[in-house]
């Protein structure tokens, strides 16, 4: 099976009438029309599909839980091996493994997806479809064709925007006001396969990546089950992505968290919102690193004046916030921060142990 042709019974994804009302003003160009060319469906009796689920964090666990409540049969769960966490470096299972174990499902945790033992056990599952949600690894080509209906993925962005490992975080850091979930067929190229379903959701100005991701997990779980139902019924449709509009969402690193106070205030605020729960935005004060947990934008005074202090300077200290000058003559209010190795503090608690003095300034990255 050619990955881009789709499994038997799949169709190009049709747009809803609401999005494309009748009329000359709504005519599509030839490129778009070709991408959405419709072929008569191959309908079949709706039946329960045998599914192997791939996923690791809580986002994926939400999808698995919803899938387990559907008419379909999850015959195995593939998740990342247990990893050490915390100061004691104890080994912890993934959220998906915990759920799968509670439901007494077969759990596979291969170190390598090319492992022959894993391959044999997967083949023995005799599944119809692979479902992937935040598994954390690219599936090799042999897995994409290991079952009749191939593999589909729950991706937390409105593809083709934000392909990659950190779509929610990168969208918020970029100041996006809308995101969503896309269900795609997996192909060899990362997040580049045909789309089966998309659903949008606004990003509120104060929302963090943790909150948005939790909301998208619920949306994605519902959308995934609906898509699997359509695959089982032989009425699933797909639409090629416009690859020219693709943007990337690479994996996060600690370096992404370093705040540069010379940037605009809104960009700094978006960085703080977009880097939760990891790696968090961070800044150094008198040589000590602090994680910045919660900020708000400070509106400029009505008289048009703005902070005259250099970027990174704490220009004011209130009971509930530290006001820090940014690079565009606007300011950011820090409400919660955490010294490295210490506890999370409100601005009030921070100031109680460290009285503010004029001219104190956060370090600027070199």
Buried (B, 14 or more C-beta within 10 A) or exposed (E): EEBEEBBEBBBBBEEEEEEEEEEEEEEEEEEEEEBBEEEEBEEEEEEEBBBBBBBBBBBBBBBBBBBBEBEBEBBBBBBBEEEEEEEEEEEEBBBBBBBBEEEEBBBBBBEEBEEEEBBEBBEEBEBBBBBBBBBBEBBEEEBBEBBBBBBBBBBBBBBBBBBBBBBBBBBBBBBBEEBBBBBBBBBEEEBBBBBBBBBEBEBEEEBBBBBBBBBBBBBBBBBBBBBBBBBBBBBBBBBBBEEEEBBBBEEBEEEBBBBBBBBBBBBBBBBBBBBBEEBBBBBBBEEEBBBBBBBBBBEBEEEEEBBEBBBBBBBBBEEEBBBBBBBBBBBBBBBBBBBEEEEEBBBEEBBEEBEBEEEBBBBBEE
